[in-house]
Amino acid sequence: MILEGNLRGGARNLALHLQKDENDHVDVHEMRGFVADELEPAFKEMYAVSRGTRAKKFMYSLSFNPPPDQDVATGTFRDAIEKAEKELGLEGQPRAIVFHTKDARRHCHAVWSTIDAQNMKAIHISHDRLKLMDISRELYLENGWKMPKGFIRGQSPDPNNFAHGEWMQAKRSGKHPNEIKATIRDCWAASDTQASFEAALKEKGYFLAAGRRGPVVVDTRCEIRAIAKAIGVKVKDIRARVDESTLKSAEDKKIEVAKLMQDRLTQLQQQRESAIDKRLTRIVKERHALKEKQQAERARLAKLHKERNEKETLERQKRFNKGLRGILDFFTGKRKQITIQNERETAQSKTRDQKEKNTLIFTQLDQYRKLKSRMDRVEEFDKKRRHALAEDLKQCREIDHGRQAVFEHKHHISSKGPFLDR
């Protein structure tokens, strides 16, 4: 569990931030040491107390972020909060605890007043980053979670990792050379004229052109391959079927193919964006529907707990006798026994209610994780496809621009005349 804390002011802004609608669920779990029972007036109380001191930052805000794939019980969060409170020297201070659920992730915020109201001075908090790091390590070890590399003592995050996918993007062709040769050989064998050979090649994504030492093919990635070398036939035999004077040069053909592919890739890019947008829009709608459904489930459970607690509280109160019998129960100790029994049952009821709430929360988190996993897969697929298309478009544009630069350079030299400066 990662702990991130800081001293701060701005009572109203923090209260509004903790109750943002962008969260799927906001649960004000505890309000301790305040007259008010809502966040904004409670935080204003902290501000009012701080006015008696020179402290500008009168609150300590701490977030508790567990591993996203773990279902963490409320009790575990509370244990972490108590540890942090003790280490930071904030024991007994007014405190608010708020739980957030967003994108299949449940985390917690705790806010303390840092003003000692009895002595009217600010509590000094030192080395809080190191203290919180130690608590985080303990929580990872206690709960058996996989510890981030940056938390392991003596290690730090390595920024020099290279993704395998990025390295694979450097490969110029996705086909094995033998497969390419076999394709060109099949096209040659299946044709008996230049026209049929050219048509067969085009169907497979290759274009016929004139090279320096005989006919060549240009593929959709603008790679040039000699036909004679690819199919094991002499150049003179290929020239007997292919008239090079009717073909464009390999460089001109590369420009033509680059422009053709540029148009096609742009079209594919637009189709991809449209398809991805539709899929993401559908998932977002499902997410909103799931949010409303889960909020209704939490509201029903909260209502059930409230009604049941009111009923159970009334039943416990009925155990106390009134009048003379009540007085007699007081002196005989029966009233004390009933009080102890009621307190025990009340604590058991709270534990039961919290367990039911945790069960619902974990079920809802699992639902969100499944939906988020779908969205992540779509976004990852989109990222890879977008990157691949961008690389191909870049290559096509570079070929086109390079050809234009060569043309402009030659035109510039010819306009000067035949080396008059030599």
FENJOJO-V777180 format. One record per residue. N is the residue number from 1. PSI is psi in whole degrees, -180 to 180 (NA if undefined). NEAR is the number of other ideal C-beta (glycine too) atoms within 12 Angstrom. D_CENTER is the distance of its C-alpha to the mean C-alpha in whole Angstrom. Layout:
n=N psi=PSI near=NEAR d_center=D_CENTER
n=N psi=PSI near=NEAR d_center=D_CENTER
//
This chain:
n=1 psi=123 near=37 d_center=17
n=2 psi=129 near=28 d_center=16
n=3 psi=127 near=38 d_center=19
n=4 psi=119 near=22 d_center=19
n=5 psi=159 near=36 d_center=22
n=6 psi=152 near=23 d_center=24
n=7 psi=144 near=29 d_center=27
n=8 psi=163 near=28 d_center=27
n=9 psi=-154 near=26 d_center=29
n=10 psi=66 near=24 d_center=29
n=11 psi=-50 near=33 d_center=29
n=12 psi=-44 near=19 d_center=29
n=13 psi=-42 near=19 d_center=26
n=14 psi=-41 near=34 d_center=24
n=15 psi=-43 near=32 d_center=25
n=16 psi=-40 near=17 d_center=24
n=17 psi=-42 near=25 d_center=21
n=18 psi=-14 near=35 d_center=21
n=19 psi=23 near=24 d_center=22
n=20 psi=144 near=18 d_center=19
n=21 psi=-15 near=15 d_center=19
n=22 psi=-17 near=15 d_center=15
n=23 psi=145 near=24 d_center=15
n=24 psi=-38 near=34 d_center=16
n=25 psi=137 near=38 d_center=18
n=26 psi=122 near=28 d_center=20
n=27 psi=108 near=33 d_center=23
n=28 psi=101 near=29 d_center=25
n=29 psi=-36 near=29 d_center=26
n=30 psi=141 near=27 d_center=29
n=31 psi=108 near=25 d_center=31
n=32 psi=130 near=27 d_center=34
n=33 psi=16 near=24 d_center=37
n=34 psi=153 near=29 d_center=36
n=35 psi=-43 near=15 d_center=39
n=36 psi=158 near=21 d_center=36
n=37 psi=15 near=15 d_center=34
n=38 psi=156 near=19 d_center=31
n=39 psi=-51 near=36 d_center=29
n=40 psi=-51 near=26 d_center=30
n=41 psi=-31 near=19 d_center=34
n=42 psi=-43 near=34 d_center=33
n=43 psi=-31 near=38 d_center=31
n=44 psi=-31 near=27 d_center=34
n=45 psi=-44 near=30 d_center=37
n=46 psi=-40 near=43 d_center=35
n=47 psi=-42 near=30 d_center=35
n=48 psi=-41 near=21 d_center=39
n=49 psi=-38 near=30 d_center=40
n=50 psi=-19 near=31 d_center=38
n=51 psi=-19 near=18 d_center=41
n=52 psi=-2 near=18 d_center=44
n=53 psi=-179 near=22 d_center=42
n=54 psi=10 near=12 d_center=41
n=55 psi=130 near=26 d_center=37
n=56 psi=-33 near=16 d_center=35
n=57 psi=107 near=27 d_center=32
n=58 psi=7 near=38 d_center=33
n=59 psi=149 near=44 d_center=29
n=60 psi=116 near=41 d_center=27
n=61 psi=127 near=40 d_center=24
n=62 psi=128 near=43 d_center=22
n=63 psi=145 near=31 d_center=18
n=64 psi=112 near=39 d_center=18
n=65 psi=102 near=28 d_center=14
n=66 psi=168 near=30 d_center=15
n=67 psi=136 near=25 d_center=13
n=68 psi=-21 near=25 d_center=10
n=69 psi=9 near=17 d_center=13
n=70 psi=140 near=26 d_center=16
n=71 psi=108 near=27 d_center=18
n=72 psi=125 near=32 d_center=19
n=73 psi=156 near=24 d_center=23
n=74 psi=-37 near=31 d_center=24
n=75 psi=-36 near=19 d_center=27
n=76 psi=-41 near=27 d_center=24
n=77 psi=-44 near=38 d_center=23
n=78 psi=-39 near=24 d_center=26
n=79 psi=-42 near=22 d_center=27
n=80 psi=-39 near=36 d_center=25
n=81 psi=-43 near=39 d_center=26
n=82 psi=-41 near=26 d_center=29
n=83 psi=-46 near=28 d_center=29
n=84 psi=-42 near=41 d_center=27
n=85 psi=-42 near=36 d_center=30
n=86 psi=-46 near=17 d_center=33
n=87 psi=-33 near=28 d_center=31
n=88 psi=-6 near=34 d_center=31
n=89 psi=33 near=21 d_center=34
n=90 psi=21 near=35 d_center=33
n=91 psi=132 near=19 d_center=35
n=92 psi=-5 near=17 d_center=37
n=93 psi=150 near=31 d_center=35
n=94 psi=136 near=38 d_center=34
n=95 psi=143 near=35 d_center=30
n=96 psi=138 near=40 d_center=28
n=97 psi=128 near=35 d_center=25
n=98 psi=131 near=36 d_center=22
n=99 psi=137 near=37 d_center=20
n=100 psi=142 near=32 d_center=16
n=101 psi=123 near=36 d_center=14
n=102 psi=131 near=24 d_center=11
n=103 psi=50 near=26 d_center=9
n=104 psi=24 near=32 d_center=11
n=105 psi=126 near=30 d_center=11
n=106 psi=126 near=43 d_center=14
n=107 psi=177 near=35 d_center=15
n=108 psi=148 near=40 d_center=18
n=109 psi=136 near=40 d_center=20
n=110 psi=137 near=41 d_center=24
n=111 psi=126 near=47 d_center=26
n=112 psi=152 near=44 d_center=29
n=113 psi=134 near=39 d_center=32
n=114 psi=14 near=37 d_center=34
n=115 psi=123 near=35 d_center=37
n=116 psi=103 near=24 d_center=40
n=117 psi=-29 near=24 d_center=42
n=118 psi=-43 near=11 d_center=45
n=119 psi=-3 near=11 d_center=46
n=120 psi=58 near=16 d_center=44
n=121 psi=156 near=17 d_center=42
n=122 psi=142 near=29 d_center=38
n=123 psi=127 near=31 d_center=37
n=124 psi=124 near=17 d_center=36
n=125 psi=117 near=31 d_center=33
n=126 psi=149 near=12 d_center=33
n=127 psi=38 near=14 d_center=30
n=128 psi=-33 near=28 d_center=28
n=129 psi=-46 near=19 d_center=25
n=130 psi=-40 near=16 d_center=27
n=131 psi=-43 near=25 d_center=28
n=132 psi=-36 near=33 d_center=24
n=133 psi=-42 near=26 d_center=23
n=134 psi=-42 near=21 d_center=26
n=135 psi=-41 near=32 d_center=25
n=136 psi=-46 near=35 d_center=22
n=137 psi=-46 near=24 d_center=23
n=138 psi=-43 near=22 d_center=26
n=139 psi=-40 near=33 d_center=23
n=140 psi=-41 near=30 d_center=21
n=141 psi=-43 near=17 d_center=25
n=142 psi=-38 near=17 d_center=26
n=143 psi=-1 near=23 d_center=24
n=144 psi=26 near=11 d_center=23
n=145 psi=153 near=24 d_center=20
n=146 psi=120 near=15 d_center=19
n=147 psi=134 near=22 d_center=19
n=148 psi=148 near=20 d_center=17
n=149 psi=-36 near=15 d_center=19
n=150 psi=-15 near=17 d_center=19
n=151 psi=-16 near=26 d_center=21
n=152 psi=129 near=17 d_center=23
n=153 psi=137 near=13 d_center=26
n=154 psi=-2 near=7 d_center=28
n=155 psi=161 near=11 d_center=25
n=156 psi=159 near=12 d_center=22
n=157 psi=135 near=11 d_center=19
n=158 psi=114 near=10 d_center=20
n=159 psi=-1 near=8 d_center=19
n=160 psi=28 near=7 d_center=21
n=161 psi=139 near=10 d_center=19
n=162 psi=130 near=12 d_center=19
n=163 psi=142 near=13 d_center=17
n=164 psi=-38 near=10 d_center=20
n=165 psi=-36 near=16 d_center=19
n=166 psi=-39 near=15 d_center=19
n=167 psi=-39 near=10 d_center=23
n=168 psi=-28 near=16 d_center=24
n=169 psi=-20 near=22 d_center=23
n=170 psi=-17 near=13 d_center=26
n=171 psi=134 near=16 d_center=28
n=172 psi=-24 near=18 d_center=31
n=173 psi=143 near=19 d_center=31
n=174 psi=2 near=17 d_center=30
n=175 psi=150 near=21 d_center=33
n=176 psi=142 near=11 d_center=36
n=177 psi=-38 near=17 d_center=39
n=178 psi=-35 near=11 d_center=41
n=179 psi=-39 near=16 d_center=39
n=180 psi=-46 near=31 d_center=40
n=181 psi=-41 near=24 d_center=43
n=182 psi=-39 near=18 d_center=44
n=183 psi=-47 near=27 d_center=43
n=184 psi=-38 near=38 d_center=45
n=185 psi=-41 near=27 d_center=48
n=186 psi=-41 near=20 d_center=47
n=187 psi=-39 near=32 d_center=48
n=188 psi=-44 near=33 d_center=51
n=189 psi=-29 near=17 d_center=52
n=190 psi=0 near=18 d_center=52
n=191 psi=156 near=26 d_center=53
n=192 psi=-1 near=15 d_center=57
n=193 psi=167 near=16 d_center=56
n=194 psi=-41 near=26 d_center=54
n=195 psi=-45 near=16 d_center=53
n=196 psi=-35 near=19 d_center=52
n=197 psi=-44 near=34 d_center=50
n=198 psi=-40 near=29 d_center=48
n=199 psi=-41 near=18 d_center=47
n=200 psi=-41 near=26 d_center=46
n=201 psi=-45 near=38 d_center=44
n=202 psi=-36 near=23 d_center=43
n=203 psi=-30 near=16 d_center=42
n=204 psi=3 near=26 d_center=40
n=205 psi=25 near=25 d_center=38
n=206 psi=150 near=36 d_center=41
n=207 psi=134 near=39 d_center=43
n=208 psi=138 near=42 d_center=47
n=209 psi=169 near=35 d_center=48
n=210 psi=123 near=30 d_center=51
n=211 psi=-176 near=30 d_center=50
n=212 psi=-33 near=14 d_center=52
n=213 psi=41 near=18 d_center=54
n=214 psi=173 near=30 d_center=53
n=215 psi=146 near=45 d_center=51
n=216 psi=170 near=36 d_center=47
n=217 psi=147 near=44 d_center=44
n=218 psi=126 near=38 d_center=41
n=219 psi=-180 near=36 d_center=38
n=220 psi=-13 near=31 d_center=35
n=221 psi=11 near=30 d_center=33
n=222 psi=26 near=38 d_center=37
n=223 psi=141 near=30 d_center=38
n=224 psi=132 near=32 d_center=42
n=225 psi=134 near=31 d_center=43
n=226 psi=129 near=27 d_center=47
n=227 psi=-43 near=43 d_center=49
n=228 psi=-43 near=26 d_center=51
n=229 psi=-34 near=23 d_center=49
n=230 psi=-39 near=32 d_center=47
n=231 psi=-2 near=31 d_center=49
n=232 psi=34 near=17 d_center=52
n=233 psi=146 near=24 d_center=55
n=234 psi=150 near=17 d_center=57
n=235 psi=-39 near=24 d_center=56
n=236 psi=-33 near=14 d_center=60
n=237 psi=-37 near=16 d_center=59
n=238 psi=-41 near=32 d_center=56
n=239 psi=-22 near=22 d_center=58
n=240 psi=-26 near=17 d_center=61
n=241 psi=-29 near=29 d_center=58
n=242 psi=123 near=34 d_center=56
n=243 psi=106 near=17 d_center=57
n=244 psi=-24 near=26 d_center=55
n=245 psi=-20 near=11 d_center=57
n=246 psi=-2 near=16 d_center=55
n=247 psi=152 near=28 d_center=52
n=248 psi=156 near=22 d_center=50
n=249 psi=160 near=22 d_center=49
n=250 psi=-40 near=32 d_center=46
n=251 psi=-42 near=24 d_center=45
n=252 psi=-38 near=24 d_center=45
n=253 psi=-37 near=34 d_center=44
n=254 psi=-42 near=33 d_center=41
n=255 psi=-43 near=29 d_center=40
n=256 psi=-46 near=26 d_center=41
n=257 psi=-39 near=37 d_center=39
n=258 psi=-43 near=34 d_center=36
n=259 psi=-42 near=23 d_center=37
n=260 psi=-46 near=24 d_center=37
n=261 psi=-34 near=33 d_center=33
n=262 psi=-45 near=27 d_center=32
n=263 psi=-43 near=18 d_center=33
n=264 psi=-41 near=20 d_center=32
n=265 psi=-36 near=29 d_center=28
n=266 psi=-40 near=20 d_center=28
n=267 psi=-44 near=16 d_center=29
n=268 psi=-37 near=21 d_center=26
n=269 psi=-43 near=25 d_center=24
n=270 psi=-41 near=16 d_center=25
n=271 psi=-41 near=16 d_center=25
n=272 psi=-46 near=25 d_center=21
n=273 psi=-41 near=18 d_center=20
n=274 psi=-45 near=15 d_center=22
n=275 psi=-43 near=19 d_center=21
n=276 psi=-42 near=26 d_center=17
n=277 psi=-41 near=17 d_center=18
n=278 psi=-44 near=16 d_center=20
n=279 psi=-43 near=21 d_center=17
n=280 psi=-38 near=23 d_center=14
n=281 psi=-41 near=16 d_center=17
n=282 psi=-41 near=18 d_center=18
n=283 psi=-38 near=26 d_center=15
n=284 psi=-40 near=21 d_center=15
n=285 psi=-42 near=16 d_center=18
n=286 psi=-38 near=21 d_center=18
n=287 psi=-44 near=26 d_center=15
n=288 psi=-41 near=17 d_center=18
n=289 psi=-41 near=17 d_center=20
n=290 psi=-39 near=31 d_center=19
n=291 psi=-47 near=28 d_center=18
n=292 psi=-41 near=16 d_center=22
n=293 psi=-44 near=22 d_center=23
n=294 psi=-37 near=31 d_center=21
n=295 psi=-39 near=23 d_center=23
n=296 psi=-40 near=17 d_center=26
n=297 psi=-42 near=24 d_center=26
n=298 psi=-39 near=28 d_center=25
n=299 psi=-41 near=17 d_center=28
n=300 psi=-42 near=17 d_center=30
n=301 psi=-42 near=27 d_center=30
n=302 psi=-40 near=21 d_center=31
n=303 psi=-42 near=14 d_center=34
n=304 psi=-46 near=19 d_center=35
n=305 psi=-43 near=24 d_center=34
n=306 psi=-49 near=16 d_center=36
n=307 psi=-41 near=15 d_center=39
n=308 psi=-40 near=19 d_center=40
n=309 psi=-39 near=21 d_center=40
n=310 psi=-42 near=15 d_center=42
n=311 psi=-45 near=15 d_center=44
n=312 psi=-38 near=22 d_center=44
n=313 psi=-41 near=20 d_center=45
n=314 psi=-42 near=14 d_center=48
n=315 psi=-38 near=18 d_center=49
n=316 psi=-38 near=22 d_center=49
n=317 psi=-30 near=18 d_center=51
n=318 psi=-17 near=13 d_center=54
n=319 psi=-23 near=22 d_center=54
n=320 psi=128 near=23 d_center=56
n=321 psi=155 near=17 d_center=60
n=322 psi=168 near=14 d_center=61
n=323 psi=-141 near=10 d_center=65
n=324 psi=-37 near=10 d_center=67
n=325 psi=-37 near=15 d_center=65
n=326 psi=-41 near=17 d_center=62
n=327 psi=-44 near=14 d_center=64
n=328 psi=-41 near=15 d_center=66
n=329 psi=-35 near=20 d_center=62
n=330 psi=-45 near=19 d_center=61
n=331 psi=-27 near=12 d_center=64
n=332 psi=-11 near=14 d_center=64
n=333 psi=-1 near=12 d_center=60
n=334 psi=-37 near=19 d_center=59
n=335 psi=-39 near=21 d_center=57
n=336 psi=-40 near=15 d_center=55
n=337 psi=-41 near=16 d_center=55
n=338 psi=-40 near=23 d_center=53
n=339 psi=-45 near=19 d_center=51
n=340 psi=-43 near=16 d_center=50
n=341 psi=-44 near=18 d_center=49
n=342 psi=-42 near=23 d_center=47
n=343 psi=-40 near=16 d_center=45
n=344 psi=-44 near=15 d_center=44
n=345 psi=-34 near=21 d_center=43
n=346 psi=-44 near=20 d_center=41
n=347 psi=-41 near=14 d_center=39
n=348 psi=-38 near=17 d_center=39
n=349 psi=-41 near=24 d_center=38
n=350 psi=-42 near=21 d_center=35
n=351 psi=-43 near=17 d_center=34
n=352 psi=-46 near=19 d_center=34
n=353 psi=-41 near=24 d_center=32
n=354 psi=-37 near=25 d_center=29
n=355 psi=-43 near=19 d_center=29
n=356 psi=-40 near=23 d_center=29
n=357 psi=-42 near=30 d_center=26
n=358 psi=-42 near=27 d_center=24
n=359 psi=-45 near=20 d_center=25
n=360 psi=-43 near=32 d_center=24
n=361 psi=-45 near=34 d_center=20
n=362 psi=-37 near=23 d_center=20
n=363 psi=-43 near=24 d_center=20
n=364 psi=-38 near=32 d_center=18
n=365 psi=-39 near=34 d_center=15
n=366 psi=-40 near=23 d_center=16
n=367 psi=-42 near=26 d_center=16
n=368 psi=-39 near=34 d_center=13
n=369 psi=-42 near=26 d_center=11
n=370 psi=-43 near=19 d_center=14
n=371 psi=-42 near=30 d_center=13
n=372 psi=-35 near=27 d_center=9
n=373 psi=-40 near=19 d_center=10
n=374 psi=-45 near=23 d_center=12
n=375 psi=-41 near=27 d_center=10
n=376 psi=-40 near=20 d_center=7
n=377 psi=-42 near=18 d_center=11
n=378 psi=-44 near=25 d_center=12
n=379 psi=-37 near=20 d_center=10
n=380 psi=-43 near=16 d_center=10
n=381 psi=-44 near=19 d_center=14
n=382 psi=-41 near=25 d_center=14
n=383 psi=-47 near=20 d_center=13
n=384 psi=-45 near=21 d_center=16
n=385 psi=-41 near=23 d_center=18
n=386 psi=-40 near=23 d_center=18
n=387 psi=-44 near=21 d_center=18
n=388 psi=-43 near=25 d_center=21
n=389 psi=-40 near=28 d_center=23
n=390 psi=-40 near=21 d_center=23
n=391 psi=-44 near=25 d_center=24
n=392 psi=-41 near=31 d_center=27
n=393 psi=-41 near=26 d_center=28
n=394 psi=-43 near=21 d_center=28
n=395 psi=-43 near=29 d_center=30
n=396 psi=-41 near=30 d_center=32
n=397 psi=-39 near=23 d_center=33
n=398 psi=-41 near=19 d_center=34
n=399 psi=-44 near=33 d_center=36
n=400 psi=-46 near=27 d_center=38
n=401 psi=-38 near=18 d_center=37
n=402 psi=-42 near=19 d_center=39
n=403 psi=-42 near=26 d_center=42
n=404 psi=-40 near=17 d_center=42
n=405 psi=-41 near=14 d_center=43
n=406 psi=-43 near=18 d_center=45
n=407 psi=-45 near=17 d_center=47
n=408 psi=-38 near=14 d_center=47
n=409 psi=-46 near=14 d_center=48
n=410 psi=-42 near=13 d_center=51
n=411 psi=-37 near=12 d_center=52
n=412 psi=-42 near=12 d_center=53
n=413 psi=-44 near=15 d_center=55
n=414 psi=-29 near=12 d_center=57
n=415 psi=-17 near=11 d_center=58
n=416 psi=-21 near=13 d_center=59
n=417 psi=175 near=10 d_center=62
n=418 psi=77 near=9 d_center=63
n=419 psi=51 near=8 d_center=62
n=420 psi=-18 near=8 d_center=64
n=421 psi=-2 near=7 d_center=63
n=422 psi=NA near=6 d_center=64
//
